[in-house]
Amino acid sequence: MTSAFTVIRDTTPISDIPRGCVVAMGNFDGVHLGHRTVIGAALRMAELHKTRALAVTFEPHPRLFFSPNTPQFRLSDEPAKLRLLAGTGLAGAVVMTFDKGRAGTTAHDFIHHDLIERLGISGIAVGYDFHFGKGRTGSPSLLATEMPRLGIEVDIQPHVDIDERPVSSTAIRMALAEGQIVEATEMLQGPWFITGEVIHGQKLGRDLGYPTANIRLPASCGLRHGIYAVRVGRGNERFDGVASFGRRPTFDNGAPLLEVFLFDFKGDLYGQTLDVAFIAYIRDELKFDGIDALIVQMNDDSAKARAALAAAPDVFPRLGKVR
């Protein structure tokens, strides 16, 4: 068996798809604790079957397909999701295109054509609330009824709570929207992160003594505007920093922008891709009467960010390499 994380798509020839794998099936937005229990069940089943475990997931997210004009705050876009899945120990992922054809596929056809004929699975793990197929008629109970008759093992994982609070992608989105970074981190089993290319800005931070790496996030990003303690990844390098996400009310009140100041770093980051992990929320975005007051506040923000990072576990999202 190879250790490389392989992505299988609808265009992958069936001859290139390993037969007899166990799959964990879901949308996996964020790859949070609930998702990881499903993945863990698939990994254990695969070990017993002496085979590989794969994720089966869908792109675009079905919610975006059905409501294309409604902004969807995704916790992890497709590349981020695949990197998170690659860090769980899975051998690969099957990314199924969610289009009109797949939306119209009945649950029974999906089971027999996609899972059995095309993938040739030997086992499947899902969460208790996962539905699939036309009209969402496919359910864990349908899998539990259909699959064993065909010699395919089924594992249905119950809901997961933290301190009696249900873990879900929706709950994590709400936590991020309220700046509740610690709560989001608990549910994600690691810090929430974004990946983006550093773009040129107005160079305002440089003039203030705080040169920033600016990253434009999707318009649908629901992260609360404010100041954050962050850890930043560039390849295998890690840096601590403080970041502002918002509209810069002191200057232009423009489109939301993520501005990251890396501590103890000198260099040019323009055009480079960074992973920014959010460790702690420091304060709301504020408008200041003058530059001097803003600089005083930025000094205070930096000190608080350093303290928060020193107190936080030295963790970064566990990301794997995707082939």
Phi, psi and chi 1 to 4 in degrees:
 res  aa     phi    psi   chi1   chi2   chi3   chi4
   1 MET       -  143.7  -66.3 -175.9 -174.4      -
   2 THR   -92.0  149.3  177.6      -      -      -
   3 SER   -90.6   -5.4   59.8      -      -      -
   4 ALA   -70.9  140.7      -      -      -      -
   5 PHE   -85.8  114.1 -174.8   87.1      -      -
   6 THR  -106.2  138.3  -58.2      -      -      -
   7 VAL  -104.2  125.3  178.5      -      -      -
   8 ILE  -107.2  130.9  -62.4  165.8      -      -
   9 ARG  -121.9  176.9  -61.2 -173.1 -176.7  -85.0
  10 ASP   -60.4  -25.9  -66.8  -14.7      -      -
  11 THR   -86.7   -5.5   54.4      -      -      -
  12 THR   -69.5  126.6  -57.9      -      -      -
  13 PRO   -59.4  142.5  -21.2   32.2      -      -
  14 ILE   -61.0  -26.7 -164.4  168.1      -      -
  15 SER   -67.8  -18.2   58.3      -      -      -
  16 ASP   -95.7    2.1  -68.3  -17.3      -      -
  17 ILE   -97.3  121.7  -60.0  174.1      -      -
  18 PRO   -64.5  135.5   23.6  -32.5      -      -
  19 ARG   -90.6  154.2  -47.6  -61.9  -72.1  177.9
  20 GLY    79.0   14.6      -      -      -      -
  21 CYS   -75.5  159.4  -68.8      -      -      -
  22 VAL   -96.6  141.0  170.3      -      -      -
  23 VAL  -122.8  146.2  -61.7      -      -      -
  24 ALA  -105.7  121.4      -      -      -      -
  25 MET  -111.9  134.5 -173.1  163.8   67.6      -
  26 GLY   174.4  174.7      -      -      -      -
  27 ASN   -79.4  -31.1  -70.5  -44.7      -      -
  28 PHE    57.8   37.9  -62.2  122.9      -      -
  29 ASP   -72.7  111.1 -172.3   21.5      -      -
  30 GLY    96.3  -22.1      -      -      -      -
  31 VAL    49.1   57.4 -166.9      -      -      -
  32 HIS   -85.4 -174.1   57.9   59.7      -      -
  33 LEU   -57.1  -41.4  178.4   58.5      -      -
  34 GLY   -62.3  -43.1      -      -      -      -
  35 HIS   -61.9  -39.2  -62.3  146.4      -      -
  36 ARG   -69.4  -26.2  -69.7  173.1 -174.0  -88.2
  37 THR   -69.8  -36.4   63.0      -      -      -
  38 VAL   -66.4  -44.9  174.2      -      -      -
  39 ILE   -62.7  -41.2  -68.6  166.6      -      -
  40 GLY   -60.8  -39.9      -      -      -      -
  41 ALA   -63.5  -40.9      -      -      -      -
  42 ALA   -65.6  -39.9      -      -      -      -
  43 LEU   -64.2  -41.3  -71.2  168.9      -      -
  44 ARG   -66.1  -41.9  -68.9 -170.9  -63.7  -87.3
  45 MET   -63.4  -42.2 -166.2 -171.8  -56.6      -
  46 ALA   -63.8  -37.3      -      -      -      -
  47 GLU   -63.7  -41.1 -174.3  175.0    6.5      -
  48 LEU   -66.4  -37.1  -70.2  173.2      -      -
  49 HIS   -82.2   -6.6  -71.0 -153.5      -      -
  50 LYS    55.8   51.3  -61.4 -172.1 -178.6  -25.2
  51 THR  -142.4 -172.1 -172.1      -      -      -
  52 ARG   -93.1  158.0  -57.0  177.3 -172.3 -179.8
  53 ALA  -116.9  132.6      -      -      -      -
  54 LEU  -123.7  155.7  -51.7  173.0      -      -
  55 ALA   -92.9  142.8      -      -      -      -
  56 VAL  -114.0  121.2  170.0      -      -      -
  57 THR  -141.6  175.5 -169.3      -      -      -
  58 PHE  -131.1  136.9  -54.6   87.4      -      -
  59 GLU  -138.8  135.2  -71.9  -68.1  -21.4      -
  60 PRO   -66.8  169.2   27.8  -35.8      -      -
  61 HIS   -56.1  132.0 -166.0  -68.6      -      -
  62 PRO   -51.4  -33.5  -29.5   36.9      -      -
  63 ARG   -63.1  -36.7 -169.5  179.9  -64.4  112.1
  64 LEU   -70.4  -35.9 -177.6   60.6      -      -
  65 PHE   -64.1  -45.1  171.5   80.3      -      -
  66 PHE   -76.5  -25.7  -72.9  114.7      -      -
  67 SER  -131.2   68.4  -58.3      -      -      -
  68 PRO   -64.8  -21.7   24.1  -33.7      -      -
  69 ASN   -96.7    2.3  -63.3  -39.8      -      -
  70 THR  -101.8  121.1  -57.6      -      -      -
  71 PRO   -56.9  133.3  -22.5   33.4      -      -
  72 GLN  -119.0  112.7  -54.1  -71.8  -16.1      -
  73 PHE   -77.8  100.4  175.4   21.7      -      -
  74 ARG   -87.7  136.3  -70.8 -169.1   57.0  166.9
  75 LEU   -72.5  -32.4  -61.8  174.4      -      -
  76 SER  -147.5  123.2   50.1      -      -      -
  77 ASP   -71.9  179.5   60.3   12.4      -      -
  78 GLU   -57.8  -49.1 -178.7 -179.2  -14.9      -
  79 PRO   -60.4  -41.8  -24.4   35.3      -      -
  80 ALA   -65.8  -41.6      -      -      -      -
  81 LYS   -60.2  -44.0  177.8  168.7   69.1  172.6
  82 LEU   -65.6  -38.7  -68.9  174.8      -      -
  83 ARG   -65.8  -38.2  -68.0  170.4   72.3 -161.2
  84 LEU   -65.9  -44.6  -74.1  165.0      -      -
  85 LEU   -61.8  -37.6  -70.1  171.4      -      -
  86 ALA   -66.2  -21.0      -      -      -      -
  87 GLY   -88.6    2.0      -      -      -      -
  88 THR   -94.8   -9.9   64.5      -      -      -
  89 GLY   103.2   -4.7      -      -      -      -
  90 LEU   -66.3  152.5  -68.9  167.5      -      -
  91 ALA   -83.1  -18.7      -      -      -      -
  92 GLY   175.6 -174.1      -      -      -      -
  93 ALA  -139.9  143.2      -      -      -      -
  94 VAL  -102.5  111.5 -179.8      -      -      -
  95 VAL  -100.0  109.1 -179.9      -      -      -
  96 MET   -95.9  128.9  -64.0 -174.3  176.2      -
  97 THR   -69.3  123.2  -58.4      -      -      -
  98 PHE   -95.0   98.8 -160.6   89.1      -      -
  99 ASP  -127.5 -168.5   53.8   14.8      -      -
 100 LYS   -60.5  -39.1 -175.2  176.7 -179.9 -179.9
 101 GLY   -64.4  -45.7      -      -      -      -
 102 ARG   -71.2  -35.5 -177.8  144.7  -81.5  126.6
 103 ALA   -62.9  -27.8      -      -      -      -
 104 GLY   -93.3    0.4      -      -      -      -
 105 THR   -77.3  128.7  -59.9      -      -      -
 106 THR   -68.1  159.1   66.9      -      -      -
 107 ALA   -60.1  -41.7      -      -      -      -
 108 HIS   -65.7  -41.0  -79.0   87.7      -      -
 109 ASP   -65.6  -38.2  -77.2  -11.3      -      -
 110 PHE   -62.0  -45.3  179.4   82.8      -      -
 111 ILE   -60.3  -50.7  -71.2  172.3      -      -
 112 HIS   -78.9  -38.1  -70.9  -83.6      -      -
 113 HIS   -83.9  -54.6  176.7  -94.8      -      -
 114 ASP   -76.5  -46.3  -69.6  -74.0      -      -
 115 LEU   -83.1  -41.7  -63.3 -178.5      -      -
 116 ILE   -91.9  -56.1  -62.8  174.6      -      -
 117 GLU   -70.3  -49.1  -66.7  177.2   15.9      -
 118 ARG   -79.0  -47.6  179.4  162.8  169.2   76.5
 119 LEU   -91.0  -26.0  -62.8 -179.0      -      -
 120 GLY    61.1   44.7      -      -      -      -
 121 ILE   -71.2  155.1   68.2  171.8      -      -
 122 SER  -109.3  -12.0   62.6      -      -      -
 123 GLY  -164.9  159.7      -      -      -      -
 124 ILE  -147.1  139.6 -176.7  168.6      -      -
 125 ALA  -121.8  136.3      -      -      -      -
 126 VAL  -141.3  164.6  -64.4      -      -      -
 127 GLY   -82.8  160.9      -      -      -      -
 128 TYR   -61.2  -23.2   74.2  102.2      -      -
 129 ASP  -113.5   14.0   59.8  -11.9      -      -
 130 PHE   -81.7  129.6 -176.4   75.3      -      -
 131 HIS  -124.9  154.4  -72.0   77.0      -      -
 132 PHE  -153.9  170.0   59.5   95.5      -      -
 133 GLY    83.6  166.4      -      -      -      -
 134 LYS   -54.0  128.4 -176.5  178.1 -179.7 -179.4
 135 GLY    68.4   15.0      -      -      -      -
 136 ARG    55.0   35.2  -68.2  170.9   50.3   85.1
 137 THR   -79.8  -17.1   55.7      -      -      -
 138 GLY   -76.0  134.6      -      -      -      -
 139 SER  -144.2  165.9   64.0      -      -      -
 140 PRO   -56.3  -38.2  -28.1   36.9      -      -
 141 SER   -66.2  -35.4   60.2      -      -      -
 142 LEU   -64.9  -43.8  177.4   64.1      -      -
 143 LEU   -59.9  -43.2  -68.0  173.0      -      -
 144 ALA   -64.6  -26.7      -      -      -      -
 145 THR   -83.8  -44.9  -60.0      -      -      -
 146 GLU   -79.1  -47.0  -73.0  -79.3  -51.6      -
 147 MET   -67.3  -46.9  -62.2  -56.3 -131.9      -
 148 PRO   -58.2  -31.4  -26.6   36.9      -      -
 149 ARG   -64.9  -21.4  -64.9 -167.5  -68.0  103.4
 150 LEU  -101.6   10.0  -59.0  168.1      -      -
 151 GLY    80.1   20.3      -      -      -      -
 152 ILE  -111.7  125.9  -62.4  169.8      -      -
 153 GLU   -75.7  144.4 -174.2  176.2   -9.3      -
 154 VAL  -126.8  134.2  177.3      -      -      -
 155 ASP  -126.5  119.8 -171.0  -53.6      -      -
 156 ILE  -109.9  118.5  -59.6  169.8      -      -
 157 GLN   -91.1  136.9  -72.5  -66.0  -56.9      -
 158 PRO   -74.5  173.8   29.6  -35.6      -      -
 159 HIS   -66.6  156.0   71.6  -82.5      -      -
 160 VAL  -116.6  133.1  176.0      -      -      -
 161 ASP  -119.3  153.0  -68.2  -15.6      -      -
 162 ILE  -123.2  115.1  -63.8  177.9      -      -
 163 ASP    52.0   45.7  -63.1  -30.8      -      -
 164 GLU    66.7   15.6  -60.7 -175.8   -5.9      -
 165 ARG  -105.9  120.4  -68.4  178.6  -69.3  117.3
 166 PRO   -62.1  138.4  -20.3   31.9      -      -
 167 VAL   -91.2  127.7  173.2      -      -      -
 168 SER  -158.9  161.7   69.6      -      -      -
 169 SER   -61.2  -38.2  -62.3      -      -      -
 170 THR   -62.7  -43.6  -62.0      -      -      -
 171 ALA   -63.1  -35.7      -      -      -      -
 172 ILE   -70.7  -41.1  -64.5  166.5      -      -
 173 ARG   -59.0  -42.9  -68.8 -173.4 -162.9  101.0
 174 MET   -63.8  -40.4  -68.3  175.4   62.2      -
 175 ALA   -63.5  -44.3      -      -      -      -
 176 LEU   -65.0  -36.5  -67.3  172.5      -      -
 177 ALA   -66.2  -23.1      -      -      -      -
 178 GLU  -102.2    5.2  -65.1  171.1   -0.4      -
 179 GLY    73.9   18.2      -      -      -      -
 180 GLN   -88.4   73.8  -63.5  175.0  -11.3      -
 181 ILE   -68.7  -40.3  -61.6  -59.7      -      -
 182 VAL   -61.4  -43.7  172.5      -      -      -
 183 GLU   -65.0  -42.2  -69.7   79.9   -4.6      -
 184 ALA   -62.6  -41.9      -      -      -      -
 185 THR   -61.5  -41.2  -60.5      -      -      -
 186 GLU   -58.9  -46.9  -80.9 -172.4  -49.5      -
 187 MET   -70.4  -31.3  -70.1 -173.3  -81.7      -
 188 LEU   -83.5  -13.3  -73.2  165.9      -      -
 189 GLN    62.0   33.3  -68.0  -69.7  -81.2      -
 190 GLY   161.5  163.9      -      -      -      -
 191 PRO   -67.9  143.8   22.2  -31.4      -      -
 192 TRP   -69.7  141.4 -179.4   69.4      -      -
 193 PHE  -139.6  159.7   79.1  103.6      -      -
 194 ILE  -126.5  158.0   62.2   89.6      -      -
 195 THR  -125.3  133.5  -59.1      -      -      -
 196 GLY  -161.1  163.9      -      -      -      -
 197 GLU   -91.1  137.5 -179.5  179.1  -37.4      -
 198 VAL   -74.0  125.4  178.2      -      -      -
 199 ILE  -113.6  164.6   61.4  174.1      -      -
 200 HIS   -75.6  138.5  -73.3  -86.1      -      -
 201 GLY  -118.1 -152.6      -      -      -      -
 202 GLN   -89.6    2.1  -61.1  176.8   15.6      -
 203 LYS    62.4   24.2  -48.1  -63.9 -169.3  -64.2
 204 LEU   -66.8  -41.4  -61.9  173.6      -      -
 205 GLY   -62.3  -37.6      -      -      -      -
 206 ARG   -61.1  -41.7  178.4 -178.2  -60.1  176.0
 207 ASP   -66.8  -24.0  -64.8  -23.0      -      -
 208 LEU   -93.0    0.3  -59.7  174.6      -      -
 209 GLY    87.7   10.0      -      -      -      -
 210 TYR  -131.1   74.1  -75.9   90.5      -      -
 211 PRO   -63.2  132.3   23.5  -33.4      -      -
 212 THR  -118.8  151.8   58.1      -      -      -
 213 ALA   -93.4  117.4      -      -      -      -
 214 ASN   -98.9  131.7  -58.5  -35.1      -      -
 215 ILE  -132.2  129.1  -61.4  173.4      -      -
 216 ARG   -87.4  120.3 -172.6   77.0   65.5 -170.7
 217 LEU   -91.5  159.4  -57.4 -170.5      -      -
 218 PRO   -56.5  146.6  -23.7   33.5      -      -
 219 ALA   -60.0  -24.1      -      -      -      -
 220 SER   -81.8   -3.8   58.4      -      -      -
 221 CYS   -61.3  125.1  178.8      -      -      -
 222 GLY  -100.7   14.0      -      -      -      -
 223 LEU   -61.5  137.2  177.7   67.0      -      -
 224 ARG   -61.3  136.9 -178.4  169.9 -177.8  163.4
 225 HIS   -68.9  134.7  -69.6 -177.0      -      -
 226 GLY   163.7 -166.2      -      -      -      -
 227 ILE  -109.7  137.4  -49.2  -58.4      -      -
 228 TYR  -133.7  148.2  -65.3   84.9      -      -
 229 ALA   -85.3  131.5      -      -      -      -
 230 VAL  -133.2  158.4  -62.7      -      -      -
 231 ARG  -117.8  138.0  -70.2 -163.3  174.1  106.1
 232 VAL  -120.9  134.5  178.3      -      -      -
 233 GLY  -111.4  135.2      -      -      -      -
 234 ARG  -131.5   99.7 -178.9  179.5   64.9  170.5
 235 GLY    62.7 -125.7      -      -      -      -
 236 ASN   -91.3    0.1  -66.7  -36.7      -      -
 237 GLU   -86.1  149.8  -63.0  177.7  -73.8      -
 238 ARG  -130.2  139.1  -62.8  -72.3 -179.2  -94.3
 239 PHE  -135.7  148.0  -53.5   95.5      -      -
 240 ASP   -94.2  155.4  -74.7   -9.1      -      -
 241 GLY  -169.4 -177.6      -      -      -      -
 242 VAL  -127.4  141.2   60.2      -      -      -
 243 ALA  -133.3  148.1      -      -      -      -
 244 SER  -115.3  130.3  168.5      -      -      -
 245 PHE  -121.1  119.3  177.3   57.5      -      -
 246 GLY   164.2 -157.2      -      -      -      -
 247 ARG  -106.2    4.7  -61.8 -179.7  178.2  -83.8
 248 ARG    56.4   59.6  -56.1  163.3  -52.8  -77.0
 249 PRO   -60.7  -24.4   22.3  -33.6      -      -
 250 THR   -69.4  -24.5  -57.8      -      -      -
 251 PHE  -110.0  -68.5  -64.5  101.1      -      -
 252 ASP  -131.5  -11.4   60.0    1.0      -      -
 253 ASN    51.6   44.0 -153.7   36.5      -      -
 254 GLY   -87.2 -158.3      -      -      -      -
 255 ALA   -65.9  145.5      -      -      -      -
 256 PRO   -55.5  138.8  -26.0   35.5      -      -
 257 LEU  -144.2  141.0 -175.9   69.7      -      -
 258 LEU   -94.8  122.1  178.5   65.5      -      -
 259 GLU  -119.6  118.3  -58.4  170.9  -80.9      -
 260 VAL  -115.4  124.4 -175.8      -      -      -
 261 PHE  -104.8  119.8  172.3   68.0      -      -
 262 LEU   -90.8  128.4  -58.2 -177.6      -      -
 263 PHE   -70.1  141.7  -60.1  141.5      -      -
 264 ASP    54.0   41.0  -49.8  -45.6      -      -
 265 PHE  -131.0  137.3  174.4   84.2      -      -
 266 LYS  -132.4  133.0  -68.4 -177.0  178.8  179.8
 267 GLY   155.3  173.4      -      -      -      -
 268 ASP  -102.3  122.7 -175.3   -3.9      -      -
 269 LEU  -110.4    0.3  -65.7  170.5      -      -
 270 TYR   -58.1  132.7  -67.5  120.3      -      -
 271 GLY    82.7   -7.0      -      -      -      -
 272 GLN   -88.5  155.6  -62.5 -171.9   37.2      -
 273 THR  -100.5  127.9  -61.9      -      -      -
 274 LEU  -120.2  147.3  -57.0  179.5      -      -
 275 ASP   -99.9  126.0  -64.0  -42.6      -      -
 276 VAL  -116.8  115.2 -178.1      -      -      -
 277 ALA  -103.5  132.2      -      -      -      -
 278 PHE   -94.1  119.4  -66.9   78.1      -      -
 279 ILE  -102.9  -38.3  -54.0  -58.5      -      -
 280 ALA  -154.9  146.9      -      -      -      -
 281 TYR   -93.4  132.1 -177.1   77.7      -      -
 282 ILE  -103.3  -51.3  -64.4  175.3      -      -
 283 ARG  -165.1  169.9   64.4  169.2  175.3   84.8
 284 ASP   -73.3  160.9  -77.0  -14.7      -      -
 285 GLU   -71.5  136.8 -172.5  175.5   39.1      -
 286 LEU  -129.0  158.0  -59.6  171.9      -      -
 287 LYS  -104.4  130.6 -178.1  176.2 -178.6  178.6
 288 PHE  -110.0  151.1  -66.3   89.1      -      -
 289 ASP   -73.5  -23.7  -66.6  -28.2      -      -
 290 GLY  -158.5  169.5      -      -      -      -
 291 ILE   -65.9  -38.7  -62.0  -58.7      -      -
 292 ASP   -60.8  -44.1  -69.8  -16.9      -      -
 293 ALA   -64.2  -36.9      -      -      -      -
 294 LEU   -65.2  -42.8  174.1   58.4      -      -
 295 ILE   -63.9  -41.6  -67.2  174.2      -      -
 296 VAL   -58.1  -43.5  169.8      -      -      -
 297 GLN   -66.8  -39.0 -176.2   63.1   60.6      -
 298 MET   -64.8  -37.7  -68.3  170.1   72.5      -
 299 ASN   -61.3  -43.0  -68.3  -21.6      -      -
 300 ASP   -66.0  -42.1 -175.3   63.1      -      -
 301 ASP   -59.8  -42.6  -66.6  -20.9      -      -
 302 SER   -63.4  -42.5  -66.2      -      -      -
 303 ALA   -63.6  -42.0      -      -      -      -
 304 LYS   -67.9  -36.6  -72.7  179.5  177.8  175.7
 305 ALA   -65.5  -42.7      -      -      -      -
 306 ARG   -60.1  -43.0  -73.1 -178.1 -176.5  -87.5
 307 ALA   -65.4  -42.1      -      -      -      -
 308 ALA   -64.1  -40.5      -      -      -      -
 309 LEU   -68.9  -36.8  -69.2  162.6      -      -
 310 ALA   -66.3  -32.4      -      -      -      -
 311 ALA   -84.3  -21.0      -      -      -      -
 312 ALA   -83.1  152.9      -      -      -      -
 313 PRO   -57.2  145.1  -21.5   31.8      -      -
 314 ASP   -81.3   74.4 -174.5   14.8      -      -
 315 VAL  -122.5  156.0  -67.2      -      -      -
 316 PHE  -142.2  153.1 -161.5   76.1      -      -
 317 PRO   -52.3  135.9  -25.6   34.2      -      -
 318 ARG   -82.0  104.0 -174.9  174.9  179.6 -177.1
 319 LEU  -114.1  137.1  -54.0  170.8      -      -
 320 GLY  -105.3  172.0      -      -      -      -
 321 LYS   -92.5  136.5  -67.3 -175.4  177.9 -179.9
 322 VAL  -108.0  129.5  179.2      -      -      -
 323 ARG   -88.1      - -173.7  168.3   66.3 -178.1
